Amino acid sequence: MRVYGIKTCGSVKKALKFFKEHNIEYDFVDFKKEPASCEKIDFWIEKVGVDTLLNTRGTKYRTLKLKELNLDDSGKREWLCKENLLIKRPVIELDNGEVIVGFDEEKYKNLFA
């Protein structure tokens, strides 16, 4: 399992803490050190949809004033490729190809614990 995000993100911290407490092994990929490629983003969009992947509640989204642009899906994808901090975190890739976005303790308990 691979966990993508940034170490300073609250949701990522919660997810990593959950995995540690439940002795679940994972590889962590930091967007700041290893930005996600457009191919990777396309794969995630295919799995969960662009609206699930785009973090519309984050500082970066507000700073860039993206809401005012009324982006269509391809515009949203373009911004996700350009600016990884717009990706809702964490993004988790399971070994079976499933992708999970965000931290939801109940969902994690059902899936992992």
C-alpha positions as CSV (number, residue, x, y, z in Angstrom):
1,M,0.0,0.0,0.0
2,R,1.2,3.5,-0.9
3,V,0.2,6.7,0.9
4,Y,0.6,10.0,-0.9
5,G,0.5,13.3,0.8
6,I,2.5,15.9,2.7
7,K,3.8,15.3,6.3
8,T,2.3,18.6,7.6
9,C,-1.2,17.8,6.5
10,G,-3.6,17.0,9.4
11,S,-5.5,14.3,7.5
12,V,-2.2,12.6,6.4
13,K,-1.0,12.7,10.1
14,K,-4.3,11.1,11.2
15,A,-4.0,8.4,8.5
16,L,-0.4,7.6,9.3
17,K,-1.1,7.5,13.0
18,F,-4.1,5.1,12.3
19,F,-1.8,2.8,10.3
20,K,0.9,2.8,12.9
21,E,-1.6,2.0,15.7
22,H,-2.9,-0.9,13.7
23,N,0.5,-2.2,12.6
24,I,-0.3,-1.7,8.9
25,E,2.6,-1.4,6.6
26,Y,2.7,1.3,4.0
27,D,5.1,3.3,1.8
28,F,4.8,7.1,2.1
29,V,5.3,9.4,-0.9
30,D,5.7,13.1,-0.1
31,F,4.3,15.4,-2.8
32,K,6.8,18.0,-1.9
33,K,9.7,15.6,-2.6
34,E,8.1,13.5,-5.3
35,P,5.3,15.4,-7.2
36,A,2.6,13.2,-8.7
37,S,2.8,12.9,-12.4
38,C,-0.1,13.7,-14.7
39,E,-0.3,9.9,-15.5
40,K,-0.6,9.1,-11.8
41,I,-3.3,11.9,-11.4
42,D,-5.2,10.5,-14.5
43,F,-5.1,7.0,-12.9
44,W,-6.6,8.4,-9.6
45,I,-9.2,10.4,-11.5
46,E,-10.2,7.2,-13.4
47,K,-10.6,5.5,-10.0
48,V,-12.3,8.2,-7.9
49,G,-13.3,11.1,-10.1
50,V,-11.8,14.5,-10.4
51,D,-14.2,16.1,-7.9
52,T,-13.2,13.6,-5.2
53,L,-9.5,14.3,-5.9
54,L,-9.7,18.1,-6.0
55,N,-9.4,19.7,-2.6
56,T,-11.8,22.6,-2.8
57,R,-11.5,23.4,0.9
58,G,-7.8,23.9,1.1
59,T,-5.7,27.1,1.3
60,K,-4.1,26.5,-2.1
61,Y,-7.6,26.4,-3.8
62,R,-8.6,29.6,-2.2
63,T,-5.3,31.4,-2.8
64,L,-5.5,30.5,-6.5
65,K,-9.1,31.7,-6.6
66,L,-10.0,28.6,-8.7
67,K,-13.7,28.7,-7.6
68,E,-14.1,31.9,-9.7
69,L,-12.8,30.1,-12.8
70,N,-15.7,27.7,-12.9
71,L,-13.4,24.9,-14.2
72,D,-14.6,22.0,-16.2
73,D,-13.2,18.5,-15.5
74,S,-10.3,19.0,-17.9
75,G,-9.5,22.3,-16.3
76,K,-9.5,20.7,-12.9
77,R,-7.2,18.0,-14.1
78,E,-4.8,20.5,-15.5
79,W,-4.6,22.3,-12.2
80,L,-4.1,19.1,-10.3
81,C,-1.2,18.3,-12.6
82,K,0.3,21.8,-12.2
83,E,-0.2,22.1,-8.4
84,N,-0.1,18.9,-6.4
85,L,-1.2,20.7,-3.2
86,L,-4.7,20.9,-4.7
87,I,-5.0,17.1,-4.3
88,K,-7.2,16.0,-1.4
89,R,-5.0,14.1,1.0
90,P,-4.1,11.4,1.7
91,V,-4.4,9.4,-1.5
92,I,-4.0,5.7,-0.8
93,E,-3.3,3.1,-3.4
94,L,-4.1,-0.4,-2.3
95,D,-2.3,-3.4,-3.7
96,N,-5.5,-4.5,-5.4
97,G,-5.6,-1.2,-7.5
98,E,-8.3,0.5,-5.3
99,V,-7.8,4.2,-4.5
100,I,-9.0,5.9,-1.4
101,V,-8.9,9.6,-0.9
102,G,-9.1,11.5,2.4
103,F,-9.2,10.3,6.0
104,D,-12.3,8.7,7.4
105,E,-11.7,6.7,10.5
106,E,-14.8,4.5,10.2
107,K,-14.0,3.7,6.6
108,Y,-10.4,2.9,7.6
109,K,-11.6,0.6,10.4
110,N,-13.8,-1.3,8.0
111,L,-11.1,-1.6,5.4
112,F,-8.0,-2.1,7.4
113,A,-8.6,-3.1,11.0
